[in-house]
Amino acid sequence: MAKESRIRVSNPPPKPLMIWDGDCYFCKRWVERWREITAGKVDYAPYQEAAARFPEIPVEQFKRAVAFMEPDGEAFSAAEAVYRSLRYRSSRQWLAWSYDHVPGFAAISETAYKFIAHNRSLGSTVTRLLWGNDVRPPTYFWARRWFLRMLGLIYLIAFVSLWVQVDGLVGSNGMSPVSQFLPAVRQQVGSDAYFLLPTLCWFDSSNTFLHFLCGGGVVLSLLLIFGVAPAVPLALLFIFYLSLTIGGQVFFNFQWDVLLLEAGFLSIFLAPWRLWPRDLLWRPGPSALARLRRDKAIPTTATTPVTASPVSRAGLFLLKFLLFKLMLMSGVVKLTSGDDSWGWVNHSFHWSALTALDYHYWSQPLPTIFSWWADKTPEWFKHFSVAFCLVVEIIAPFFIWAPRRPRLVAAGLMIFLQMVIALTGNYCFFNLLTIALCFLLIDDSVVGTDRRAVRPRVAGAPGGRALPDRLCQYAAIAVIVVTFPINAWLIFSAFKPQSRPPGRLANFYEQLEAFRIVNGYGLFRVMTKDRSEIVIEGSADGINWAPYEFKWKPGDVKRAPGWCAPHQPRLDWQMWFAALETPEQNPWLIGLIVRLLEGSRDVTGLLAHNPFPDKPPSYIRAMFYRYRFTNSKERPQTGAWWKRQELREYLPTISRDQLRQ
């Protein structure tokens, strides 16, 4: 019934009523979706039962299209009927408004509806392909529960990993003491330093306080894992890790550190604001489940009955958008960087130029033993792997917003890519955190959770939200509004690397940047095509030199590449970056040399082998080598995983006497 042919019924229903074809399986699926969206505010009935109540409407009309009756007697049909019914859900009111006010919207909607109505078998097939058998709005109680537990595990890994290194890195006897760094910044920039470097270390930068932050992070991580008042540990974990990130200086300049901070901050708006959220804590045993069913406290089909805080749609959107931004930017920057090893040459794609993995396996910071084997795969497979990586990073993220089945395919591809990356490279908790974000794409119907068994906890009127949940939802919406312009520009900058943000946006981004809550991403924008290693050597007499062996970075050519992830040996990582630059660009490296000459146990504890355990050396120098993987013939002949060539002296000899001057 178009607007000009609307009719009124003489026997209007007391409640809004949608009438549909009960013999149409396609209709039945979508009516179940609309029934859940309208949440009891609209009644639904098949025309086989309800048509007799409305003789003004021919039965043939009911067969052709759905009809919607308002309590005032006005009747609507087809697409307009759907939009009018969905208007009873505030988040869907824009559809009816657009139908009435946006030119062309009504015509397009009715044409599309007519096409689907005449091709219901096709519509049913497409529905099954995209959604499966359940087209109801997805719920994410399972995803929220396991994402928060995984996030707690990742925080735990991050804090424990740092705890065993913090003294040697930024402790009072470390390479770059935070107790010296913060006062120096305060002296240079004045009181602005407190805002530029938001860290609790301003109150105390002693080793004891650093250990307190690490230990406190461990305790808070465990609380989050076990689901105890999850929002509170998340807020404190963010503050503690941000404090250590700022105090950690160059040793925390990694994308996974800011990714953990951004994900941790946004997760505050997804977590239940309850002291004991039962959907995170409790599952009844078989006897308890049977008793609840017998007492009719739960539906007989329910399997996991819990009263749960609603999953914040805005909070979920924030984290899904973070995954979208992370993956899309990581792929796009590879093509816009100007590095032709990613296949983009002279504004066109070339299969033969997909050579990034010809270098990556042996040139990356900390290869694993599987990197050596991956490097021996055929060239065509390496080219295919580069293309696969680009497709997953650039195309798959758009399916985050797709219906269930393509969304799950995208999640599977992204998880598989992260697993392969983790297998062939030590990227600490980065891959695990990305996989955790992918969990948020898995809705409850996929894992078999009965949505009737997880009852949203409400306050006040039926369908309402408790006050903490409403406040959390509003706060998440505010974060979306505040950060969207910056996120939009960050994504745009991946496509246009030379672009600069507008003045006001740049100032706003500069203010937020210190807190690491909105960040840009893009690993391996430019592929490293050479591998140089710094080998630090000590000597007691200036003639005989002995190398310091690091725990994970290449040194001894016969030592196989190790697997340290999800732990991150931050000194080993920094040595890789130092080899790409000069000593003057890495003042922390001088701090390392000084501490080795002093015999600092905090620093030597970060190494695999200290050739001077009893007395520190009198001299230290750093040599520069080019490293490559051995090939399949050299490996069995020499027993070496690496081959190296001495290039030059990286750092001239420094003596202990020079330190005293």
C-alpha positions as CSV (number, residue, x, y, z in Angstrom):
1,M,0.0,0.0,0.0
2,A,1.7,3.1,-1.1
3,K,1.0,6.4,0.6
4,E,-1.7,7.4,-1.8
5,S,-3.6,4.1,-1.4
6,R,-3.3,3.6,2.4
7,I,-6.4,2.4,4.1
8,R,-7.7,2.3,7.6
9,V,-9.1,-0.8,9.3
10,S,-12.3,-0.8,11.2
11,N,-11.1,-3.2,13.9
12,P,-7.6,-1.9,14.9
13,P,-5.5,-4.0,17.2
14,P,-4.9,-2.8,20.7
15,K,-1.2,-3.1,20.1
16,P,0.9,-2.5,16.9
17,L,0.6,-5.7,14.8
18,M,2.7,-7.0,12.0
19,I,1.0,-9.6,9.7
20,W,3.1,-12.0,7.6
21,D,2.9,-15.1,5.5
22,G,3.1,-18.0,7.9
23,D,3.9,-20.4,5.0
24,C,7.0,-18.5,3.9
25,Y,10.1,-19.8,5.6
26,F,12.1,-16.7,4.4
27,C,9.5,-14.4,6.1
28,K,9.6,-16.5,9.3
29,R,13.3,-15.9,9.6
30,W,13.1,-12.1,9.2
31,V,10.0,-11.8,11.4
32,E,12.1,-13.4,14.2
33,R,14.7,-10.7,13.7
34,W,12.1,-7.9,13.8
35,R,10.4,-9.5,16.8
36,E,13.7,-9.3,18.8
37,I,14.5,-5.8,17.6
38,T,11.1,-4.4,18.7
39,A,11.4,-6.2,22.1
40,G,7.7,-6.8,22.8
41,K,6.4,-3.5,21.6
42,V,4.9,-5.0,18.4
43,D,2.8,-8.2,18.0
44,Y,3.3,-10.5,15.1
45,A,0.8,-12.9,13.6
46,P,0.6,-15.0,10.3
47,Y,-2.1,-13.8,8.0
48,Q,-3.6,-17.4,8.0
49,E,-4.7,-16.6,11.6
50,A,-5.2,-12.8,11.5
51,A,-6.6,-12.0,8.0
52,A,-10.2,-12.5,9.0
53,R,-10.0,-9.7,11.5
54,F,-9.2,-7.2,8.7
55,P,-11.7,-7.7,5.8
56,E,-10.7,-4.3,4.3
57,I,-7.5,-5.9,3.1
58,P,-7.7,-8.7,0.4
59,V,-6.1,-12.0,1.3
60,E,-4.0,-11.7,-1.9
61,Q,-2.5,-8.5,-0.5
62,F,-1.4,-10.4,2.6
63,K,0.2,-13.1,0.4
64,R,2.2,-10.5,-1.6
65,A,3.6,-8.4,1.2
66,V,3.6,-8.0,5.0
67,A,1.1,-5.6,6.6
68,F,1.5,-3.4,9.6
69,M,-1.5,-2.1,11.7
70,E,-1.3,0.8,14.1
71,P,-3.7,1.0,17.1
72,D,-5.3,4.0,15.4
73,G,-6.4,1.8,12.5
74,E,-3.9,3.0,9.9
75,A,-2.4,0.2,7.8
76,F,0.9,0.0,5.9
77,S,2.3,-2.6,3.5
78,A,5.6,-3.9,2.1
79,A,8.8,-1.9,2.9
80,E,6.9,0.9,4.6
81,A,5.3,-1.6,6.9
82,V,8.7,-2.9,7.9
83,Y,10.0,0.6,8.6
84,R,6.9,1.6,10.6
85,S,7.2,-1.4,12.8
86,L,10.9,-0.9,13.4
87,R,10.2,2.7,14.5
88,Y,9.3,1.2,17.9
89,R,13.0,0.7,18.4
90,S,14.8,4.0,18.9
91,S,17.9,3.0,17.1
92,R,15.8,2.1,13.9
93,Q,13.7,5.2,13.8
94,W,15.8,6.7,11.1
95,L,14.4,4.2,8.6
96,A,10.9,5.5,8.8
97,W,12.1,9.1,8.8
98,S,14.2,8.5,5.7
99,Y,11.2,6.8,4.0
100,D,9.1,10.0,4.6
101,H,11.7,12.6,4.0
102,V,14.7,11.4,1.9
103,P,14.0,11.7,-1.9
104,G,14.2,8.4,-3.6
105,F,14.5,6.4,-0.4
106,A,10.9,5.2,-0.5
107,A,11.0,4.3,-4.2
108,I,14.2,2.3,-3.9
109,S,13.0,0.5,-0.8
110,E,9.7,-0.5,-2.4
111,T,11.5,-1.7,-5.6
112,A,13.9,-3.8,-3.5
113,Y,11.0,-5.2,-1.5
114,K,9.1,-6.1,-4.6
115,F,12.1,-7.9,-6.1
116,I,12.7,-9.9,-2.9
117,A,9.0,-10.7,-2.5
118,H,8.9,-12.2,-6.1
119,N,12.1,-14.1,-5.5
120,R,11.7,-15.5,-2.0
121,S,13.7,-18.7,-2.8
122,L,16.6,-16.6,-3.9
123,G,16.2,-14.4,-0.9
124,S,16.2,-17.4,1.4
125,T,19.4,-18.8,-0.3
126,V,21.2,-15.5,0.1
127,T,20.0,-15.3,3.7
128,R,21.5,-18.7,4.5
129,L,24.7,-17.8,2.7
130,L,25.1,-14.6,4.7
131,W,23.5,-15.3,8.0
132,G,23.0,-19.0,8.3
133,N,19.7,-20.2,9.9
134,D,19.5,-17.4,12.5
135,V,19.1,-13.8,11.3
136,R,18.3,-12.3,14.7
137,P,20.5,-9.5,15.9
138,P,23.7,-11.1,17.2
139,T,24.5,-11.1,20.9
140,Y,28.1,-11.2,22.2
141,F,28.1,-12.5,25.8
142,W,30.5,-15.3,24.9
143,A,32.8,-13.0,23.0
144,R,32.9,-10.4,25.8
145,R,33.7,-13.0,28.4
146,W,36.6,-14.6,26.5
147,F,37.9,-11.3,25.1
148,L,38.2,-9.9,28.6
149,R,39.9,-13.0,29.9
150,M,42.3,-13.0,27.0
151,L,43.0,-9.3,27.6
152,G,43.7,-10.1,31.3
153,L,46.1,-12.8,30.2
154,I,47.9,-10.4,27.8
155,Y,48.2,-7.8,30.5
156,L,49.6,-10.5,32.8
157,I,52.2,-11.5,30.1
158,A,53.1,-7.8,29.5
159,F,53.6,-7.0,33.2
160,V,55.6,-10.2,34.0
161,S,57.7,-9.8,30.9
162,L,58.6,-6.2,32.0
163,W,59.1,-7.1,35.6
164,V,62.1,-9.3,35.0
165,Q,63.7,-6.6,32.9
166,V,62.7,-3.3,34.4
167,D,65.8,-2.8,36.6
168,G,68.2,-3.3,33.8
169,L,66.2,-1.1,31.4
170,V,65.1,1.9,33.4
171,G,66.0,1.2,37.0
172,S,68.5,3.3,39.0
173,N,71.4,1.1,37.7
174,G,69.8,0.5,34.3
175,M,70.7,1.8,30.9
176,S,68.3,4.7,30.9
177,P,67.1,5.4,34.5
178,V,63.7,6.9,34.7
179,S,64.8,8.7,37.9
180,Q,67.1,10.8,35.7
181,F,64.9,11.0,32.6
182,L,61.9,12.6,34.2
183,P,63.8,15.4,36.1
184,A,65.6,16.2,32.8
185,V,62.4,16.6,30.9
186,R,60.9,18.7,33.8
187,Q,63.9,21.0,33.6
188,Q,63.6,21.4,29.8
189,V,59.8,22.0,29.4
190,G,58.7,23.0,32.9
191,S,55.3,22.1,34.3
192,D,54.1,21.0,30.8
193,A,56.1,17.8,31.4
194,Y,53.4,16.4,33.6
195,F,50.9,16.5,30.8
196,L,53.3,15.5,28.1
197,L,54.4,12.5,30.1
198,P,51.4,11.2,32.1
199,T,53.0,8.7,34.5
200,L,52.7,7.8,38.1
201,C,56.5,7.7,38.2
202,W,56.4,11.5,38.8
203,F,55.5,10.6,42.4
204,D,58.2,8.0,42.8
205,S,60.7,6.6,40.2
206,S,62.6,4.3,42.5
207,N,63.1,0.6,41.7
208,T,60.7,-0.3,44.5
209,F,57.9,1.8,42.8
210,L,58.6,0.3,39.4
211,H,58.3,-3.2,41.0
212,F,55.1,-2.0,42.7
213,L,53.6,-1.1,39.3
214,C,54.6,-4.4,37.7
215,G,53.4,-6.4,40.7
216,G,50.2,-4.4,40.9
217,G,49.7,-5.1,37.2
218,V,50.0,-8.8,37.8
219,V,47.4,-8.8,40.6
220,L,45.0,-6.6,38.6
221,S,45.5,-8.9,35.5
222,L,44.5,-11.9,37.6
223,L,41.4,-10.1,38.9
224,L,40.4,-9.4,35.3
225,I,41.0,-13.0,34.2
226,F,38.7,-14.3,37.0
227,G,36.1,-11.6,36.3
228,V,36.2,-9.7,39.6
229,A,34.8,-6.2,39.1
230,P,36.4,-6.2,35.6
231,A,35.9,-2.5,34.8
232,V,37.9,-1.4,37.8
233,P,41.0,-3.6,37.1
234,L,40.8,-2.5,33.4
235,A,41.0,1.2,34.4
236,L,43.9,0.6,36.8
237,L,45.7,-1.6,34.4
238,F,45.6,1.1,31.8
239,I,47.0,3.7,34.3
240,F,49.7,1.3,35.5
241,Y,50.8,0.2,32.0
242,L,50.7,3.8,30.7
243,S,52.9,4.8,33.6
244,L,55.4,2.1,32.7
245,T,55.2,2.9,29.0
246,I,56.1,6.5,29.6
247,G,58.8,5.7,32.1
248,G,60.1,3.0,29.8
249,Q,61.1,5.6,27.2
250,V,62.5,4.1,24.0
251,F,62.1,0.6,25.2
252,F,58.4,1.0,24.9
253,N,58.2,2.5,21.5
254,F,56.4,-0.5,20.0
255,Q,53.1,-0.7,18.3
256,W,51.8,-3.5,20.5
257,D,52.4,-1.4,23.5
258,V,50.1,1.4,22.2
259,L,47.7,-1.2,20.9
260,L,47.4,-2.8,24.3
261,L,46.8,0.6,25.8
262,E,44.2,1.6,23.3
263,A,42.5,-1.8,23.5
264,G,42.7,-1.7,27.3
265,F,41.2,1.7,27.5
266,L,38.3,0.9,25.1
267,S,37.6,-2.3,26.9
268,I,36.6,-0.3,30.0
269,F,33.4,0.6,28.0
270,L,32.7,-3.1,27.1
271,A,33.2,-4.6,30.6
272,P,30.3,-5.2,32.9
273,W,30.1,-2.5,35.6
274,R,29.4,-5.0,38.3
275,L,31.3,-6.3,41.3
276,W,30.5,-9.9,40.5
277,P,29.2,-10.2,36.9
278,R,27.8,-13.7,36.9
279,D,28.1,-14.1,33.1
280,L,31.9,-13.8,33.6
281,L,32.1,-15.9,36.8
282,W,29.6,-18.7,37.1
283,R,28.2,-21.7,35.2
284,P,25.9,-24.1,37.0
285,G,26.7,-27.8,37.1
286,P,24.3,-30.5,35.8
287,S,22.4,-30.9,39.1
288,A,22.0,-27.1,39.5
289,L,20.9,-26.8,35.9
290,A,18.3,-29.6,36.3
291,R,17.0,-27.9,39.5
292,L,16.6,-24.5,37.8
293,R,14.7,-26.2,35.0
294,R,12.5,-28.1,37.3
295,D,11.6,-25.0,39.3
296,K,10.9,-23.2,36.0
297,A,13.5,-20.6,36.8
298,I,14.9,-20.9,33.3
299,P,13.6,-22.2,30.0
300,T,13.8,-25.9,29.6
301,T,16.2,-25.5,26.6
302,A,18.5,-23.1,28.4
303,T,22.1,-24.4,29.0
304,T,23.9,-21.5,30.7
305,P,21.4,-19.5,32.8
306,V,22.9,-16.2,34.0
307,T,21.7,-12.7,34.7
308,A,24.1,-10.5,32.7
309,S,24.9,-6.9,32.1
310,P,23.9,-6.0,28.5
311,V,26.8,-5.9,26.1
312,S,27.4,-2.3,25.2
313,R,26.9,-1.9,21.5
314,A,28.9,1.3,21.5
315,G,31.7,-0.4,23.5
316,L,31.7,-3.3,21.1
317,F,31.8,-0.9,18.1
318,L,34.9,0.9,19.5
319,L,36.9,-2.4,19.7
320,K,35.7,-3.7,16.4
321,F,36.7,-0.3,14.8
322,L,40.1,-0.7,16.5
323,L,40.6,-4.1,14.8
324,F,39.4,-2.5,11.5
325,K,41.8,0.3,11.8
326,L,44.7,-1.9,12.8
327,M,44.3,-4.3,9.9
328,L,43.4,-1.8,7.2
329,M,46.2,0.6,8.0
330,S,48.8,-2.2,8.3
331,G,47.9,-3.3,4.8
332,V,47.5,0.1,3.1
333,V,50.7,1.6,4.4
334,K,52.6,-1.2,2.7
335,L,51.3,-0.2,-0.7
336,T,51.6,3.5,-0.2
337,S,55.1,3.5,1.3
338,G,56.9,3.5,-2.0
339,D,58.6,0.1,-1.2
340,D,58.1,-1.9,-4.4
341,S,58.7,-5.2,-2.6
342,W,55.0,-5.2,-1.6
343,G,54.1,-5.5,-5.3
344,W,52.9,-1.9,-5.9
345,V,55.2,-0.4,-8.6
346,N,54.4,2.8,-10.6
347,H,50.8,2.9,-9.3
348,S,50.1,-0.6,-10.5
349,F,50.2,-4.1,-9.0
350,H,52.9,-6.6,-10.2
351,W,53.0,-10.2,-9.1
352,S,56.7,-10.5,-9.8
353,A,57.4,-7.6,-7.4
354,L,55.9,-9.4,-4.4
355,T,59.4,-10.0,-2.9
356,A,58.9,-8.8,0.7
357,L,59.2,-12.3,2.1
358,D,62.4,-12.9,0.2
359,Y,64.0,-10.7,2.9
360,H,61.6,-10.7,5.8
361,Y,62.3,-14.1,7.3
362,W,66.0,-13.4,8.0
363,S,65.9,-9.6,8.3
364,Q,63.1,-9.3,10.9
365,P,64.1,-8.4,14.4
366,L,63.9,-11.8,16.1
367,P,63.3,-14.7,13.8
368,T,62.2,-18.1,15.1
369,I,63.6,-21.4,14.0
370,F,60.6,-21.8,11.7
371,S,61.7,-18.6,9.9
372,W,64.8,-20.5,8.6
373,W,62.6,-23.2,7.1
374,A,60.1,-20.6,5.7
375,D,62.9,-18.9,4.0
376,K,63.6,-22.1,2.0
377,T,60.1,-22.2,0.5
378,P,59.7,-21.7,-3.3
379,E,59.7,-18.2,-4.6
380,W,56.1,-18.6,-6.0
381,F,54.9,-19.5,-2.5
382,K,56.6,-16.5,-1.0
383,H,54.9,-14.3,-3.6
384,F,51.6,-15.9,-2.9
385,S,52.1,-15.4,0.9
386,V,52.7,-11.7,0.4
387,A,49.6,-11.4,-1.8
388,F,47.6,-13.3,0.9
389,C,48.8,-11.0,3.6
390,L,47.8,-7.9,1.6
391,V,44.3,-9.3,0.9
392,V,43.7,-10.3,4.5
393,E,44.9,-6.9,5.8
394,I,43.2,-4.7,3.2
395,I,40.0,-6.6,2.1
396,A,39.0,-8.7,5.1
397,P,38.6,-5.8,7.6
398,F,35.6,-4.5,5.6
399,F,33.8,-7.8,6.4
400,I,34.0,-7.0,10.1
401,W,30.7,-5.1,9.5
402,A,29.2,-7.8,7.3
403,P,26.5,-10.4,8.2
404,R,27.5,-13.4,10.3
405,R,29.1,-15.8,7.7
406,P,31.3,-13.4,5.8
407,R,32.2,-11.8,9.2
408,L,33.3,-15.2,10.5
409,V,35.3,-15.9,7.3
410,A,37.1,-12.6,7.8
411,A,37.8,-13.4,11.5
412,G,39.2,-16.8,10.5
413,L,41.5,-15.3,7.9
414,M,42.8,-12.7,10.3
415,I,43.3,-15.2,13.0
416,F,45.1,-17.6,10.6
417,L,47.4,-14.7,9.4
418,Q,48.3,-13.9,13.0
419,M,49.1,-17.5,13.8
420,V,51.4,-17.8,10.8
421,I,53.2,-14.5,11.7
422,A,53.6,-15.8,15.3
423,L,55.0,-19.0,14.0
424,T,57.7,-17.3,12.0
425,G,58.6,-14.3,14.1
426,N,58.8,-13.2,17.8
427,Y,56.3,-10.3,18.1
428,C,55.6,-10.8,21.8
429,F,51.9,-10.4,22.6
430,F,50.9,-8.6,19.4
431,N,49.5,-11.6,17.6
432,L,47.7,-12.8,20.7
433,L,46.1,-9.4,21.2
434,T,45.0,-9.2,17.6
435,I,43.4,-12.7,17.9
436,A,41.6,-11.5,21.0
437,L,40.1,-8.6,19.1
438,C,39.0,-11.1,16.4
439,F,37.1,-13.0,19.1
440,L,34.7,-10.0,19.2
441,L,33.5,-11.0,15.7
442,I,32.1,-14.3,17.0
443,D,28.5,-14.0,18.2
444,D,26.7,-16.3,20.6
445,S,24.9,-18.3,18.0
446,V,28.2,-19.6,16.6
447,V,29.3,-21.1,19.9
448,G,25.9,-22.5,20.7
449,T,25.0,-20.1,23.6
450,D,21.2,-20.0,24.0
451,R,20.4,-16.3,24.1
452,R,17.4,-17.1,26.3
453,A,19.8,-18.5,28.9
454,V,21.6,-15.1,29.3
455,R,19.1,-12.6,30.6
456,P,20.1,-9.0,30.4
457,R,20.1,-7.4,33.9
458,V,17.8,-4.4,33.9
459,A,16.5,-1.8,36.3
460,G,13.2,0.0,36.2
461,A,10.9,-0.6,33.3
462,P,11.2,-3.9,31.3
463,G,13.8,-3.6,28.6
464,G,15.6,-0.8,30.4
465,R,19.2,-0.7,31.4
466,A,20.7,-0.4,34.9
467,L,22.2,3.0,35.6
468,P,25.9,1.9,35.4
469,D,25.2,0.2,32.0
470,R,23.5,3.4,30.7
471,L,26.3,5.6,31.9
472,C,28.9,3.2,30.3
473,Q,26.9,3.3,27.0
474,Y,26.8,7.1,27.0
475,A,30.5,7.3,27.8
476,A,31.3,4.9,24.9
477,I,29.3,7.1,22.6
478,A,31.2,10.1,23.8
479,V,34.5,8.4,23.0
480,I,33.2,7.5,19.5
481,V,32.3,11.2,18.9
482,V,35.6,12.6,20.3
483,T,38.0,10.1,18.6
484,F,36.2,9.6,15.3
485,P,37.8,12.7,13.5
486,I,41.3,11.6,14.6
487,N,40.7,8.0,13.6
488,A,39.3,9.1,10.2
489,W,42.4,11.2,9.6
490,L,44.7,8.4,10.7
491,I,43.1,6.0,8.2
492,F,43.3,8.6,5.5
493,S,46.9,9.2,6.3
494,A,47.6,5.5,5.5
495,F,46.4,6.2,1.9
496,K,48.1,9.6,1.7
497,P,51.3,9.4,3.8
498,Q,52.3,13.0,3.1
499,S,49.1,14.4,4.3
500,R,48.9,16.6,7.4
501,P,45.9,17.0,9.6
502,P,44.1,20.4,9.8
503,G,45.5,22.7,12.5
504,R,42.8,22.3,15.1
505,L,42.7,18.5,14.6
506,A,46.5,18.4,14.9
507,N,46.4,20.2,18.2
508,F,43.7,18.0,19.5
509,Y,45.5,14.8,18.4
510,E,48.7,16.2,20.1
511,Q,46.9,16.5,23.4
512,L,45.4,12.9,23.2
513,E,48.6,11.3,21.9
514,A,50.3,11.4,25.2
515,F,47.6,9.0,26.6
516,R,47.9,6.5,23.8
517,I,44.2,6.1,23.5
518,V,44.0,6.8,19.7
519,N,46.8,5.6,17.5
520,G,47.9,4.9,14.0
521,Y,49.3,1.5,13.0
522,G,51.4,-0.1,10.2
523,L,54.0,-2.7,10.8
524,F,56.7,-3.2,8.2
525,R,55.7,-0.2,6.1
526,V,59.1,-0.5,4.4
527,M,60.7,-3.9,4.3
528,T,64.2,-4.2,5.7
529,K,66.4,-5.7,2.9
530,D,69.6,-6.1,4.8
531,R,70.5,-7.4,8.3
532,S,73.3,-5.8,10.2
533,E,74.1,-6.9,13.8
534,I,76.0,-5.1,16.5
535,V,78.3,-7.4,18.4
536,I,79.5,-5.9,21.7
537,E,82.9,-7.1,22.8
538,G,84.8,-6.6,26.0
539,S,88.5,-6.9,26.8
540,A,90.7,-6.8,29.9
541,D,93.8,-5.8,28.1
542,G,92.7,-4.2,24.8
543,I,94.1,-7.1,22.8
544,N,92.0,-10.2,23.5
545,W,88.3,-9.6,23.0
546,A,85.3,-11.6,24.1
547,P,81.7,-11.1,22.9
548,Y,78.7,-10.5,25.0
549,E,76.0,-12.9,24.0
550,F,72.4,-11.8,24.0
551,K,69.5,-14.1,24.9
552,W,67.6,-13.9,21.7
553,K,69.1,-11.7,19.0
554,P,71.5,-13.4,16.6
555,G,75.1,-13.6,17.8
556,D,76.8,-17.1,17.7
557,V,76.1,-18.3,14.1
558,K,75.6,-21.9,15.3
559,R,72.9,-21.0,17.8
560,A,69.4,-21.6,16.4
561,P,66.9,-18.8,16.3
562,G,64.9,-19.0,19.5
563,W,61.2,-18.6,20.3
564,C,60.6,-16.1,23.1
565,A,57.1,-14.8,22.4
566,P,54.9,-13.8,24.0
567,H,57.7,-12.5,26.2
568,Q,59.5,-9.5,24.7
569,P,63.2,-9.1,25.4
570,R,63.2,-5.3,24.9
571,L,67.0,-4.9,24.9
572,D,67.4,-7.4,22.1
573,W,64.7,-5.6,20.1
574,Q,66.4,-2.3,20.6
575,M,69.7,-3.7,19.4
576,W,68.0,-4.4,16.0
577,F,66.9,-0.8,15.7
578,A,70.3,0.5,16.8
579,A,71.9,-1.4,13.9
580,L,69.7,0.6,11.5
581,E,71.0,3.9,12.9
582,T,74.2,5.5,14.3
583,P,75.3,5.4,18.0
584,E,74.5,9.1,18.3
585,Q,70.8,8.3,17.5
586,N,70.7,5.8,20.3
587,P,71.9,7.4,23.6
588,W,70.6,4.5,25.5
589,L,73.3,2.4,23.8
590,I,76.0,4.5,25.5
591,G,74.2,3.8,28.8
592,L,74.5,0.1,28.0
593,I,78.2,0.4,27.4
594,V,78.7,2.4,30.6
595,R,76.8,-0.1,32.7
596,L,78.8,-3.0,31.2
597,L,82.0,-1.2,32.1
598,E,80.7,-0.7,35.6
599,G,79.6,-4.4,35.9
600,S,76.0,-3.6,36.6
601,R,74.3,-6.9,37.5
602,D,70.9,-5.4,36.6
603,V,72.1,-4.9,33.0
604,T,74.2,-8.1,32.6
605,G,71.2,-10.0,33.8
606,L,69.5,-9.1,30.5
607,L,72.2,-11.0,28.6
608,A,72.6,-14.7,27.9
609,H,76.4,-14.7,28.6
610,N,78.6,-12.3,30.4
611,P,82.3,-13.1,29.6
612,F,83.4,-11.1,32.6
613,P,81.4,-12.5,35.6
614,D,83.9,-11.6,38.3
615,K,85.3,-8.3,37.2
616,P,84.0,-5.9,34.5
617,P,86.2,-5.4,31.4
618,S,88.5,-2.5,31.0
619,Y,87.5,-1.9,27.4
620,I,84.4,-2.3,25.3
621,R,83.8,-1.9,21.6
622,A,81.0,-2.7,19.2
623,M,81.6,-4.4,15.8
624,F,79.3,-4.3,12.8
625,Y,78.4,-7.5,10.9
626,R,76.1,-8.5,8.1
627,Y,74.1,-11.6,8.9
628,R,72.2,-14.0,6.6
629,F,70.6,-17.4,7.0
630,T,72.6,-20.3,5.7
631,N,71.2,-22.2,2.8
632,S,70.1,-25.8,2.7
633,K,73.6,-27.0,1.8
634,E,75.5,-24.9,4.2
635,R,73.4,-25.8,7.2
636,P,74.3,-29.5,7.4
637,Q,77.9,-28.9,6.3
638,T,78.8,-26.2,8.9
639,G,76.1,-26.7,11.6
640,A,75.5,-23.0,11.4
641,W,72.1,-21.3,11.1
642,W,73.6,-18.0,10.2
643,K,76.6,-16.8,8.2
644,R,78.1,-13.4,8.8
645,Q,80.6,-10.9,7.3
646,E,82.5,-8.3,9.3
647,L,81.8,-4.9,8.0
648,R,83.4,-2.3,10.3
649,E,83.7,-0.9,13.7
650,Y,80.3,0.4,14.9
651,L,81.4,2.0,18.2
652,P,85.1,2.9,18.9
653,T,86.7,1.4,22.0
654,I,85.7,2.9,25.3
655,S,87.7,2.3,28.4
656,R,86.8,2.4,32.0
657,D,89.4,5.1,32.6
658,Q,87.5,7.4,30.2
659,L,84.4,7.1,32.5
660,R,86.4,8.4,35.4
661,Q,87.5,11.5,33.5
